[in-house]
């Protein structure tokens, strides 16, 4: 898999609704999530394109919402753009209906996902009345028809699903330089999502 160094301005007109953004942090809750999951990713969101406006829909501690991608770019220590596989049968209408619904209802954040005790027992219970960030994205991929496994994934696990183009873009990085996404686009989206690796689309 190839990582391309780019910028938000360069990719802005290439992004499509349903593409995924992943983020890294260098402080606070995000840094804790990265340490707990042993990865460089602490958050994920969906791209939502409306005309010339590039936004993201995501689970936040104040509930599910859509906002300009620039706000996330400013806050993130690291940021990657993961284009959904262009040859996939991706149901964008079903995805948008799902995103609009959870934002209108302002679905609350699932704080249980932040408990190490929950993850040591396996995974958080499926309860879509509340959503955490990568759960929102995994469920959206299911609604779009490209993923069949559990929605209880970590941000890094969302990045590993084999539903993306072969190349991804690092569009922000810190003093340590650009970071690659480990095992990007290698885990089968069908059957047991965590049990096998497959070639990328």
C-alpha positions in Angstrom: 0.0 0.0 0.0 1.2 3.5 -0.9 1.1 6.6 1.3 1.1 9.8 -0.6 2.1 13.1 1.1 -0.4 15.8 0.3 -2.3 18.7 1.8 -6.0 19.5 2.5 -6.0 22.1 -0.3 -4.6 19.6 -2.8 -7.1 16.8 -2.1 -10.2 19.0 -1.4 -11.6 18.6 -5.0 -10.8 14.9 -5.1 -12.7 13.8 -2.0 -16.0 12.1 -2.3 -18.9 11.7 0.1 -18.2 8.4 2.0 -14.4 8.7 2.0 -12.9 8.4 5.4 -10.7 10.7 7.3 -8.5 9.4 10.1 -6.8 11.5 12.8 -3.9 11.3 15.2 -3.5 13.3 18.5 -0.7 14.4 20.6 -2.6 15.2 23.8 -5.7 14.6 25.9 -8.2 11.9 25.1 -6.9 11.2 21.6 -3.4 10.5 22.9 -4.9 8.0 25.5 -6.9 6.2 22.7 -3.7 5.8 20.7 -1.9 4.4 23.7 -4.7 2.0 24.6 -5.2 0.7 21.0 -1.4 0.7 20.3 -1.9 2.7 17.1 -1.4 6.2 15.6 -5.1 6.7 15.0 -7.5 8.1 17.6 -10.5 9.3 15.6 -12.3 8.7 12.3 -15.0 10.5 10.4 -16.9 10.4 7.0 -16.4 13.0 4.3 -19.5 14.8 3.2 -19.3 16.8 0.0 -22.0 19.4 -0.8 -21.0 21.5 -3.8 -17.7 23.2 -3.1 -18.2 22.6 0.7 -16.1 19.8 2.2 -17.5 18.7 5.6 -17.2 15.7 7.9 -19.8 13.8 9.8 -18.6 12.3 13.1 -19.3 11.2 16.6 -18.3 13.9 19.1 -18.7 14.1 22.8 -21.6 16.5 22.2 -23.3 14.0 19.8 -23.2 13.2 16.1 -22.7 16.3 14.0 -21.5 17.6 10.6 -19.0 20.4 10.4 -16.3 21.8 8.1 -13.3 19.6 7.7 -11.0 22.5 8.3 -11.9 22.5 12.0 -10.7 18.9 12.4 -7.6 19.6 10.4 -6.7 22.5 12.7 -7.1 20.3 15.9 -5.4 17.1 14.6 -1.8 16.4 15.1 -1.9 13.9 12.2 -4.5 13.5 9.5 -5.1 11.0 6.6 -7.5 10.8 3.8 -8.7 7.2 2.9 -10.5 7.2 -0.4 -13.2 4.5 -0.6 -12.5 2.0 -3.4 -13.9 3.6 -6.6 -14.9 0.2 -8.1 -17.0 -0.8 -5.1 -20.8 -0.9 -5.2 -21.0 1.8 -2.6 -24.6 2.9 -1.8 -24.0 6.6 -1.2 -27.8 7.3 -0.8 -28.1 4.8 2.0 -25.0 6.3 3.7 -26.3 9.8 3.5 -29.7 8.8 4.9 -28.0 7.2 7.8 -25.7 10.3 8.5 -28.6 12.7 8.2 -30.7 10.7 10.6 -28.1 10.4 13.3 -27.3 14.1 13.1 -30.9 15.1 13.2 -31.4 13.0 16.3 -28.0 14.2 17.7 -27.1 10.6 18.7 -25.1 10.8 21.8 -21.5 9.6 22.2 -21.0 6.1 23.6 -18.6 6.8 26.5 -18.5 3.0 27.4 -16.1 2.6 24.5 -13.5 4.6 26.5 -13.4 2.0 29.2 -10.4 -0.4 29.1 -12.5 -2.8 31.1 -15.0 -3.1 28.4 -12.4 -3.9 25.7 -10.7 -6.4 28.0 -13.9 -8.4 28.0 -14.1 -8.3 24.2 -15.9 -5.4 22.6 -18.5 -2.8 23.6 -22.1 -4.2 23.3 -23.9 -3.2 20.1 -26.3 -0.4 21.1 -26.8 2.1 18.3 -28.6 4.6 20.6 -25.1 5.9 21.3 -22.1 5.8 19.0 -18.4 6.4 19.3 -16.4 7.6 16.3 -15.1 4.5 14.6 -18.4 2.7 15.4 -20.3 5.4 13.5 -18.0 4.9 10.5 -18.1 1.1 10.6 -21.9 1.2 10.8 -22.0 3.7 7.9 -19.9 1.3 5.8 -22.4 -1.4 6.6 -25.2 0.8 5.5 -23.4 1.5 2.2 -23.1 -2.2 1.6 -19.3 -2.6 1.6 -18.8 -4.1 5.1 -20.5 -6.9 6.9 -18.7 -7.3 10.3 -19.1 -5.9 13.7 -19.4 -2.1 14.1 -17.5 -2.2 17.3 -14.1 -1.3 15.8 -11.2 0.9 16.9 -10.1 3.8 14.6 -7.1 1.8 13.5 -9.3 -1.2 12.7 -11.5 0.9 10.5 -8.3 1.9 8.6 -7.4 -1.7 8.0 -10.7 -2.7 6.3 -10.1 -3.6 2.7 -12.6 -1.1 1.3 -10.3 1.6 0.2 -8.2 2.6 -2.8 -4.6 1.2 -2.8 -3.1 4.6 -1.9 -4.0 6.9 1.0 -2.9 10.4 1.7 -1.2 11.9 4.7 -2.3 15.5 4.7 -1.0 16.6 8.1 1.9 15.5 10.3 3.9 16.7 13.3 7.6 17.1 14.1 8.2 13.4 13.9 7.2 13.4 10.2 4.5 11.6 8.3 3.2 8.4 9.9 2.1 5.4 7.9 -1.1 3.5 8.7 -0.2 0.0 9.8 -1.9 -2.8 7.8 -3.9 -0.2 5.8 -6.6 -1.8 3.6 -5.7 -5.4 4.4 -8.5 -6.9 6.5 -11.5 -8.6 4.8 -14.7 -6.6 5.2 -16.7 -9.9 5.0 -17.2 -12.7 7.5 -14.9 -12.3 10.5 -13.5 -8.8 10.0 -10.6 -9.3 12.3 -9.6 -12.9 11.3 -8.1 -12.7 7.9 -6.2 -10.5 5.5 -7.0 -10.0 1.8 -5.4 -8.2 -1.1 -6.6 -4.6 -1.5 -9.3 -3.8 -4.1 
